[in-house]
Amino acid sequence: MPNYGTDILEQHWVYTISIIFLLISQFVLIFVLIFNSRKHKRVELELRESEDRFKSIFENSPDGILLADIENKRFHASNKSICEMLGYSREEIRGLGVPDIHPEKDLAYVIDCIERQLSGEITLAIDIPVKRKDGAVFYADVNSFVMTLSGRKYLVGSFRDITDSKLADDALVLSESKYRLLFENMTTGFALHEMIYDGQGRPADYRFLEINPAFEKLTGVSAADLLGRTVKEAMPATEQYWIDVYGRVAQTGEPTAYQNYSKELGRYYDVWAFSPMKDRFAVVFTDVTPRKMAEEALKESERRFRETLENANLIAVQLDREGNITFANNFFAKLTGWDIKGIAGKNWTDLFIPDDIRAQIKELHAQNILEKEIVQKYENDILTKAGEKRLIAWTNSHMFGPNEEITGITSLGIDITEHRRLEEQLRNIQKLEAVGTLAGGIAHDFNNLLQGIFGYLSMARISIDNRDKALSMLEQAEKALHLSVKLTSQLLTFTKGGKPEKKLIKLGPLIENSARFALSGSNCSCVSDIAESLRPVNADEGQISQVVQNIVLNADQAMPLGGTIEISARNVESGDSVLPAILEKGEYAAISIRDTGIGIPEEYLPRIFDLYFTTKEKGSGLGLATSYSIIKNHGGTIDVSSKAGKGTVFTVYIPATEASAEDAAAPVVRTSKKTGRVLVMDDEEVIRDVARELLAALGHETEVAGRGEEALGIYKAAKDSARPFDIVILDLTIRGGMGGSETLKRMKVIDPEVKAIVSSGYSEDSSMEDYKKQGFAASLKKPYDINKLKSILDEVLS
């Protein structure tokens, strides 16, 4: 229990004794009055005065007073103070007893205190809980004693409200408890010291008064070895400097903070010293040895890193978030001709990046700063001080601050300018080799075909008297010419010519029919697995069929002893792991053709799509090159994987569409108009003559023109004479003159209903692929025979 001092007890007893004295005086006077009637009036007066004094003290006492029957503990009288303390009126208190003004849980303790007071064991019961009328509890110091009045014994209780002081004491106890809990469990070391001065009042030593467990843990020194001892006794090597520092704190009260290395302990500490009272000081400290060692290791690592960067033949540059240069090594300075000090703090892109890519590099730097995923590798030109461009291959990484925030970029670069020049020279050499191979291949193939044509024509001339033999020779010459046309078509396709004439097609039937046709007479079989959900494609049916045939033929030739070719087709889309990275995002139809043949040696795989490259004795080197060019022109690609002795898989990726193949427009059935008037414009006389003869053979009336202006004049004259042309065939390209597209535009001014066919031996021009957008009714590719010409004319005239 808290001790409130003897002054409280003395004051409490003064009031109690006064009450006792007045009560005794009152009854003595009454006794005298009874036995001394002669003094009745005087005693009566004194008694009245005594009663008045008693009532005044009783009523005005700051302590609450209760009189209770000693037998039943019911209250007989109460003063004003106790009524205010309890919240009851006097009349209400008369009906109460001791159990009514104390909490039930504390009643046994209260009664025990009263009994101990009555027995003389204690004089004052402290911290007694008292219950108010409203149920609230306050605390009082209570003095109890027995008094006999009119032959009856009463229990007198004097109550002093100590609630405020008790709360303050409890708060102090709680505060001390919290302090002790913190003191014992804090992770930082704490020590309280008393400063010791010499005869001149100068700090000479200090004594350890208190240390916490963390102090012992952080220093390795136990409290038993320090408490009560001076620092010079416990740690003789302590320097006078630190005694002086702590002396100033203890004398002036000004705190100080510092980092200290203790030679005695071999540790680094962050220390805060302050003075809680004069001539005393306390220190709070943490062991920062691991952090200090890490910092030193980091400094050493940075020193070695920078030394490595300076001595390596690498460009090293560090940029802050705004792209300003914070570090550049000597190698970079030597390469660019700049002085290191002259570029420090300058903006990287403004100083070193060419104008045409400056905005792009700035955007890339901003992206790398803002996003966690950095673009690690890229190449770009930089400018030297002299304005020369150097091509640099960069490897980038983030720099981080103490809170893991991105503070900048570190870039290591290699000057690949000379390397790239050598690569370009090598590519040019390879191109020349490819051109040589191409020229040799073309010359070989065309010479063979021309030899056949010349030979058969010569034989036809010799056999002119033998009509059947001459016709047979001419038919063979015509076949050789068709092979020439096919070769030309393949070459145009490979060299980005032969643009696909696209339409919506179903791939399933096309794949199966093309494979079946390619394997006619082969000892290889074919099994197919075509997904029912395979999407249609917008493609050139003939070209896609040619691709399938070429690859199937390649597979067939890889299995000379026979085998099974497996063909599958399915849908793939962006995000599918098998989709080649070079393709744009979207949906594709994937056609896989697998054989179990001899396979393709790994060193040949990069060249299999090169024109005229082949490893087969009978191969031309055109099939795969043409197939690759066709699929590339369709926006797709061909992937290949092969293992020697195990076989090869070619996978063709073609952009797919959500539309259904049934959505393609059905062909319009037309009837043929057998004859008509036809105007042919071509700058080659031989083509004009051949066209005239072919058209005449088909029964058409024909006129020819060599230039656009001539054709316009003939067309206008015919229209004015009421004998207009039914069809005009216009050569797409006229050397040094007006071509087919411009001629048609001017003809439409003369006759908006003109029907025109565009003709060309080169299909690269958009007018051949998108002839309808140019206003043409059809296209006629050169060379053409009489059957192709008749088919086109019948279609337009119908």
Secondary structure, DSSP 4 states (H G I P E B T S, - for coil): -----HHHHHHHHHHHHHHHHHHHHHHHHHHHHHH-GGGHHHHHHHHHHHHHHHHHHHHH-SSEEEEEETTT-BEEEE-HHHHHHHT--HHHHHT-BGGGGS-GGGHHHHHHHHHHHHTTS-S-EEEEEEE-TTS-EEEEEEEEEEEEETTEEEEEEEEEE-HHHHHHHHHHHHHHHHHHHHHHH-SSEEEEEEEEE-TTS-EEEEEEEEE-HHHHHHH---GGGTTTSBHHHH-TT--HHHHHHHHHHHHH---EEEEEEETTTTEEEEEEEE-SSTTEEEEEEEE-HHHHHHHHHHHHHHHHHHHHHHHSSSEEEEEETTSBEEEE-HHHHHHHT--HHHHTTSBHHHHHS-HHHHHHHHHHHHHHHH-SS---EEEEEEE-TTS-EEEEEEEEEEEE-TTS-EEEEEEEEEE-HHHHHHHHHHHHHHHHHHHHHHHHHHHHHHHHHHHHHHHHHHHHHHTTTSHHHHHHHHHHHHHHHHHHHHHHHHHHHHTT-S----EEE-HHHHHHHHHHHHTTT-SEEEEEEE-TTPPPEEE-HHHHHHHHHHHHHHHHHT-TT-EEEEEEEEEEETT-TTS-TTSPSSEEEEEEEEE-SS---GGGGGGTTSTT---STT--S-HHHHHHHHHHHTT-EEEEEEETTTEEEEEEEEEB-SS-GGGSPPPPP-------EEEEE-S-HHHHHHHHHHHHHTT-EEEEESSHHHHHHHHHHHHHTT---SEEEEES--TTS--HHHHHHHHHHH-TT--EEEEES---SHHHHSTTTTT-SEEEESS--HHHHHHHHHHHH-
